[in-house]
Amino acid sequence: MLEVHDLTVRFGGITALDGVGFGVAGGEMVGLIGPNGAGKTTLFNCLTRRCTPQSGSITYEGRDLVAAAPHAIAGLGIARTFQNLGLFPRLSVRDNVLVGAHHRGRAGFFSAGLRLPGVRREERALRADADAVLERLGLAGVAAHPATGLPFGTLKRVELARALVARPRLLLLDEPVNGLNAAEVAEFAGTLESVRAEYGLTVVVVEHHMGFVMGICERIVCLDFGRKIAEGPPEEVQRDPAVIEAYLGTAA
């Protein structure tokens, strides 16, 4: 489904990604790990066209993703969550989730302004989809509540709901369990595994919580200083001397 080849990104004199390459098969759950500053979020930003690489290629379902416009990414079937919550605090949980379905709307400027019958039907359908996802993630009870003031673990699920209502085929999760307690991490892992199967998702997850990522992913890619230093099954990667050195600062 996804093929990243020789990807290089520089910000002035800083090389954030240095010839990174890996592939993701359809239906696979891949973990992307590495110390802070390794280039993980920069890679996600390239995949979602928030950042343009200096060289290399990204192919998604046979399409050149680097040539795609940023606003077209959601329509191609790619959705993401953010390391820092990207929610609108004053909007209700339902309206935050509906933002994820924006690209699915077909109403034009004038028809929406005139509130034509087709526009109202479309809005009802999108709202029903959002409510179904909220129910699925146990958020129906807070659907009308503003995002502000809700527990952090709940807000993490709201972000997941917003991504799911976009109907992605490729889901990119940037530190989804960062800041959660042990019980919330276990709950999120179970939820992710079940919605992955239910929605037929391919998932790439950036995460520092090693228990979570090693327990849920079939394959791990490790970055350090913008370079890929290891790739393989979790049990292999966690024993790799280069990975141990990158995290602990000492040879195994």
C-alpha positions in Angstrom: 0.0 0.0 0.0 2.7 2.5 1.0 6.3 2.6 -0.3 8.8 5.2 1.0 12.1 5.3 -0.9 15.3 7.3 -0.1 13.4 10.1 1.6 15.5 13.1 2.5 14.3 16.3 4.3 16.5 19.2 5.4 15.6 22.3 7.4 18.5 24.7 6.7 21.6 22.9 8.0 19.5 20.2 9.8 18.9 16.9 8.1 15.6 15.6 9.6 15.4 12.5 7.3 18.4 11.0 5.6 17.6 8.5 2.8 14.8 6.8 4.8 13.0 3.9 3.1 10.4 1.2 4.0 7.1 -0.3 2.9 3.8 -1.0 4.5 1.5 -3.7 3.2 -2.3 -3.4 3.2 -3.8 -4.4 6.5 -0.4 -4.2 8.3 0.2 -2.5 11.7 3.7 -0.9 11.6 5.4 0.9 14.5 7.7 3.8 13.9 10.0 4.3 16.8 13.1 6.3 17.7 14.4 8.9 20.2 13.1 12.4 20.2 14.3 14.3 17.1 14.7 11.1 15.1 12.5 12.4 12.3 9.3 10.4 13.0 6.8 13.3 12.9 8.7 14.8 9.9 8.0 11.6 8.1 4.3 11.8 9.0 4.3 15.4 7.8 5.7 14.2 4.4 3.1 11.5 4.2 0.3 14.0 4.7 1.9 16.7 2.6 2.5 19.2 5.4 6.2 18.9 4.4 7.9 18.5 1.0 11.0 16.3 0.9 14.1 17.5 -0.9 14.6 14.1 -2.6 13.1 10.6 -2.6 9.6 9.3 -3.3 6.4 8.2 -1.6 4.1 5.9 -3.4 0.6 5.2 -2.0 -1.6 2.7 -3.7 0.4 3.2 -6.9 0.1 7.0 -6.7 2.9 9.5 -6.4 2.0 11.1 -3.0 4.6 13.8 -3.2 2.8 15.2 -6.2 -0.5 15.3 -4.4 -1.9 18.6 -3.0 -2.2 18.7 0.8 -5.9 19.2 0.7 -6.3 16.1 -1.4 -4.8 13.7 1.2 -7.9 13.0 3.2 -9.8 12.2 0.0 -7.1 9.7 -1.0 -7.9 7.7 2.1 -5.2 8.9 4.6 -6.0 10.2 8.0 -3.9 11.1 11.0 -3.9 12.1 14.6 -1.4 14.5 16.1 1.3 14.4 18.8 -0.2 17.5 20.3 -4.0 17.4 20.3 -5.3 19.2 17.3 -8.9 19.7 18.6 -11.0 22.8 18.6 -11.6 23.4 22.4 -14.8 25.4 22.1 -16.5 23.1 19.6 -18.5 20.1 20.8 -17.0 16.7 20.6 -19.5 15.9 17.8 -18.5 19.0 15.8 -14.8 18.2 16.3 -15.4 14.7 14.9 -17.5 16.1 12.0 -14.4 18.1 10.9 -12.9 14.8 9.9 -15.8 14.2 7.4 -15.4 17.6 5.8 -13.8 16.2 2.6 -16.7 13.9 2.1 -19.2 16.8 1.7 -20.1 17.6 -1.9 -22.2 20.8 -1.4 -20.9 23.9 -3.1 -20.7 27.4 -1.6 -24.0 28.6 -2.9 -26.0 25.5 -2.3 -24.7 25.3 1.3 -25.5 29.0 1.8 -29.0 28.5 0.6 -29.5 25.4 2.7 -30.9 23.4 -0.2 -32.6 20.0 0.5 -29.6 18.1 -0.8 -27.3 20.0 1.6 -29.5 19.1 4.6 -29.6 15.4 3.6 -25.8 15.4 3.3 -25.4 17.0 6.7 -27.8 14.5 8.3 -25.8 11.6 6.7 -22.5 12.9 7.9 -23.9 13.6 11.4 -25.2 10.0 11.5 -21.8 8.7 10.6 -20.1 10.8 13.3 -22.6 9.6 15.9 -22.0 6.0 14.9 -18.2 6.4 15.4 -18.8 8.2 18.7 -21.0 5.4 19.9 -18.4 2.8 18.7 -15.6 4.5 20.8 -17.8 5.1 23.9 -18.0 8.8 23.4 -21.8 9.2 22.8 -22.3 10.5 26.3 -20.0 13.5 25.7 -21.0 14.2 22.1 -22.6 17.6 22.9 -19.9 18.5 25.4 -17.2 21.1 24.4 -13.8 19.5 24.0 -12.3 21.7 26.6 -12.4 20.3 30.1 -12.7 16.7 29.1 -10.1 14.2 30.5 -7.0 13.7 28.3 -7.7 10.1 27.6 -11.1 11.0 26.3 -9.6 13.7 24.0 -7.3 11.1 22.6 -10.3 9.0 21.6 -12.0 12.0 20.1 -9.0 12.5 17.9 -9.2 8.8 16.9 -12.9 9.3 16.1 -12.2 12.3 14.0 -9.7 10.3 11.9 -12.1 7.3 11.6 -15.0 9.4 10.4 -12.8 10.4 7.4 -13.1 6.7 6.3 -9.4 6.2 5.8 -7.6 3.1 4.5 -4.3 4.3 5.9 -4.4 5.6 9.5 -1.3 7.5 10.9 -1.2 7.8 14.7 1.3 10.1 16.2 2.0 9.2 19.8 -1.6 8.1 20.5 -1.0 6.9 24.1 1.4 9.6 25.2 0.2 10.9 28.6 -2.2 8.0 29.3 -2.0 5.8 32.4 -1.5 2.0 32.2 -5.2 1.2 32.2 -5.9 3.8 29.4 -3.0 2.5 27.3 -4.4 -1.1 27.5 -7.9 0.1 26.7 -6.6 2.1 23.7 -4.6 -0.9 22.4 -7.7 -3.1 22.5 -9.8 -0.4 20.8 -7.2 0.1 18.1 -7.0 -3.6 17.3 -10.7 -4.0 17.1 -11.4 -0.9 14.9 -8.5 -1.9 12.7 -10.2 -5.2 11.9 -13.7 -3.6 11.8 -12.7 -0.8 9.4 -10.1 -2.7 7.4 -7.4 -0.3 8.3 -3.7 -0.2 7.6 -2.0 1.5 10.5 1.4 3.2 11.0 1.9 4.4 14.6 4.6 6.6 16.1 5.0 5.9 19.8 7.5 6.0 22.6 5.6 3.6 24.8 7.5 0.5 24.0 5.1 -1.9 25.7 2.3 -0.6 23.6 4.1 -0.5 20.2 5.9 -3.8 20.7 2.7 -5.5 21.7 0.4 -4.3 19.0 2.6 -4.0 15.8 3.7 -6.8 13.5 6.7 -4.9 12.3 8.9 -2.1 13.7 10.9 0.6 11.9 13.4 2.5 14.1 14.9 5.9 13.2 17.8 7.7 14.8 19.1 11.1 13.7 16.9 10.9 10.5 18.3 7.5 9.4 16.7 4.1 9.5 18.8 1.9 11.9 16.6 -1.2 12.2 13.5 -2.8 10.7 11.8 -6.1 11.5 9.6 -8.0 13.9 9.3 -6.4 17.4 11.3 -9.2 19.1 14.2 -8.6 16.7 14.2 -4.9 16.8 14.1 -4.6 20.6 17.3 -6.8 20.8 19.1 -4.9 18.0 22.3 -3.3 19.5 21.9 -0.1 17.4 18.3 0.4 18.8 19.5 -0.2 22.3 22.3 2.3 21.9 20.0 4.9 20.3 17.7 4.7 23.3 20.1 4.1 26.1 23.1 5.9 24.8 25.4 2.9 25.3 26.3 -0.2 23.4 24.4 -3.4 24.2 
